[in-house]
Amino acid sequence: MNSTEMPQGQRAGAADARALAERLARAGDGELATLFARRLVPANVSWHDFFDAAEALLAPESVARAVTELPRDELADLAAGSGAERLGLTDETGSPYAAVRDALAGAAPTRTPDGVPEPATERAAAHAAERAFTTASALADLLLLTLRTPLGRVGAGTVGAADRRRLAQQEIVRDADEADDLIALAEAAGLLTAGERQWLVTLDGAAWVRESTGERWSRLATRLRDALPAGVRTASGGWIDPALWPDAYPLDETWPARAERWRTLLRLAGLVTEGTAAPWSAEPAWATALRQGGAADPAPLVALLPHEVDRVFLQNDLTAISPGPLAPALDVRLQGMALRESHAQASSYRFTEASIIGALSSGETAESILTFLSSLSLTGVPQPLEYLVQRIADRHGLVRVSREPDTGHTIVSSRDHGLLETIAVDQALRALGFVQDGRMLRTRAAREAVYWALADAKYPVVALDDHGGSETLDRNRVATAPSDPDPSARYGGVIERLRAAHGSDADAAWLERELENAVRAKSLLAVEVALPDGSTRTFTLEATGLGGGRLRGRDRGADVERTLPVKSITSIRPA
């Protein structure tokens, strides 16, 4: 068998690289892709074969980055050489490679100690329940706002300044930090998703806003738990004592700040008590089952919350007063036809011409609005409100927006030609590029864009389908369900190239690789060669070239140029 001999330190590293290369060659495509993704390997990496891959994965900077990302218990097992194989860091027995041992030198990681949060006092639990209720309400308002107009996202991954002001003006948040925390919680729970330049509500988020407070909290808390980093999770699916979180990733200098961020999200969800010192991590009763890996039970939490109501007072001044927190599904529908003016437990809403037009544009009718308000009101529907709804509904649909099938143009028409002329000269609609075409307006803009521009300008507009019937357009911007990124697709070309370069004789491939490196460095080698008579002889060569299955070099002893068949070389070592 061909082998390569070198000093002990280099020999260990070379042996590890060779062993890892052979292990990588035996691994499945999915296993390789997962490893490359975890180690942040670029999809356009220029590795030629598995030996290149192994050397790169065992490079000191790559190993240092990999062990930094390991949680406390895995680090302790890795340092002890126990546990299962960690591809790229250990051999198949779980013993760490030399580069990994070097990276862990001086570290003495220990496993996470047992710990249980202390129970929250009655007063602290009441504060945590109030915080959970406030958070759920603010999140619902945030999602409803984002459904109508997606929040801008800047390069740092936070919400833009204009939207921060919008959230503050609508009393959803008090300051920029609270906005960032709320969005981080919504993203962790899968209610919001980040696009390139904006935040969008997910399908789950759109459904979540209509659920009861107890159901909202259960889903929020469960999904937050599921999103926690592995280092703070337990084998049962729960989480370790939050007081231990700062030590969950001992080698990661950025982790303590991230741990604090995650604990802030737990506090917003009412899963730990308020405060910055003991008993900061005290645990309310409703958090225990979740921490232990069980299902969420909102009953103890809901028992401390204000009772939800399902009726409001409708008043002659076109306002609605809710005597307590309105049931979420009713609140969402009411906000579709009235502006909420206050966010206290006894909320107030105001009906305006614009809010009724918005409801009609979203598919409501005068009959559906008045029927809903009649079922909701403790005092009936006041005459001024009924008149407002009927008056606006009678005019609704005076402007019709349709699509011309032959040209794809959008057509705006109306029996009120004076209104059509007003639309044609409205400076707010100039960007739509209307062109007069007899008794109608024509534009190349999309029908949906034209419809919502007219609706925003308070015109009584209705959309028509291709058959001339009215059609309700949904303005809510909901993110499409994201597909899970498949690392196999990302690294398919890399893996195919590595497999194509992998031969059946690993020993010969490894020897050729070492010879190439020696030629590149013009190294002085002691080359042992098997002679035809069965004996061996060692030549001391300065490697100068490799090709055609032969090694060329200057023999330092005889001061001549020699050419040696690679297949006859049994070992090499630095001279």
Summary of the structure (lengths in Angstrom):
residues: 575
radius of gyration: 34.5
end to end distance: 20.8
largest distance: 115.4
contacts: 1736
relative contact order: 0.10
helix: 46%
strand: 17%
